[in-house]
Amino acid sequence: MITVKGKTLMVSDNDTLLTFFKVTGAALDGSETIYFNISEEQDGSKPVKRIACGIDTLNNIICVYATKYEMSSLEGGEIYWYDMTLDTPQGMHMTLIYPSKFIVREVMHHD
């Protein structure tokens, strides 16, 4: 389960992460490299996971996908921070989302 409150994302422990972001104000051409970054600290000093994102150029959408196995390194009950960055072949680097809370909620089941 994924819940969004403002820019805060809440996910269930050990679930697959699948979420989409619509880009406005710019057109993605598919040559960009976009990462969804998760860190223990808001300043990024303790990175935990860097997820390469998919790009839908037709609809200008960024797809964040990580398997249950990839997400299992995050601890249930913990609050992490995420941001999203974009790099172009021309050398441009841009932060798409400022650091925001990424909460991993504990669940009762362990499957």
C-alpha positions in Angstrom: 0.0 0.0 0.0 1.2 3.5 -0.8 -0.3 6.6 0.8 0.6 10.2 -0.3 0.1 13.1 2.0 1.5 16.2 0.4 5.0 15.1 -0.5 5.2 12.6 2.3 5.1 9.0 1.0 4.1 6.1 3.2 4.7 2.5 2.1 4.1 -0.9 3.7 7.1 -2.8 4.9 8.4 -5.3 2.3 5.9 -4.3 -0.4 6.8 -3.6 -4.0 7.2 0.1 -4.6 5.3 1.4 -7.7 4.4 5.0 -8.0 4.2 7.6 -10.8 5.1 11.3 -11.0 3.7 13.6 -13.7 6.2 16.2 -14.9 4.8 19.6 -15.7 6.6 22.6 -17.2 9.1 20.5 -19.2 9.0 17.7 -21.7 11.0 14.5 -21.1 12.7 13.1 -24.2 13.9 9.8 -22.7 17.6 10.7 -22.7 17.4 11.7 -19.1 18.6 9.6 -16.2 16.3 10.0 -13.2 16.9 8.6 -9.8 14.6 8.2 -6.8 17.0 8.5 -3.8 16.2 7.3 -0.3 18.4 8.3 2.7 18.4 8.0 6.5 19.1 11.7 6.8 17.5 14.7 5.2 20.8 16.0 3.9 21.5 12.7 2.1 24.6 11.9 4.2 23.4 8.3 4.9 22.1 7.0 1.5 20.1 3.8 1.6 18.8 3.2 -1.9 19.0 4.7 -5.3 16.3 3.6 -7.7 16.7 4.2 -11.5 13.3 5.5 -12.8 11.4 4.7 -16.0 10.3 7.5 -18.3 7.1 7.6 -20.3 7.8 10.4 -22.8 4.4 10.2 -24.4 2.6 11.2 -21.2 5.6 13.0 -19.4 5.5 10.5 -16.5 8.3 9.2 -14.3 7.8 5.7 -12.9 9.4 4.6 -9.7 9.6 0.8 -9.3 11.4 -1.4 -6.8 10.7 -5.0 -6.1 9.7 -6.4 -2.7 13.3 -7.8 -2.5 14.9 -4.4 -3.2 12.6 -2.7 -0.6 13.4 -5.3 2.1 16.5 -3.4 3.1 14.3 -0.7 4.5 13.2 -1.2 8.1 9.5 -1.1 9.0 8.6 1.6 11.5 11.4 3.9 10.3 11.2 7.4 8.7 13.6 8.0 5.8 13.9 10.9 3.3 13.6 10.8 -0.4 14.3 13.1 -3.3 14.4 12.8 -7.1 17.2 13.9 -9.4 17.5 14.2 -13.1 20.7 14.2 -15.2 20.9 14.9 -19.0 23.6 13.8 -21.5 24.5 17.5 -21.9 25.6 17.6 -18.2 22.6 19.3 -16.6 21.8 18.1 -13.1 18.5 19.0 -11.4 16.6 18.2 -8.3 13.0 17.4 -9.2 11.6 16.9 -5.7 13.2 18.4 -2.5 13.9 16.0 0.4 10.6 14.8 1.7 9.6 12.1 4.2 9.4 8.4 3.2 7.8 6.4 5.9 7.9 2.6 6.0 4.9 1.4 7.9 5.0 -1.9 9.8 2.5 -4.6 8.8 1.1 -7.6 10.6 1.8 -10.2 7.9 5.2 -11.4 6.9 4.8 -12.9 3.5 
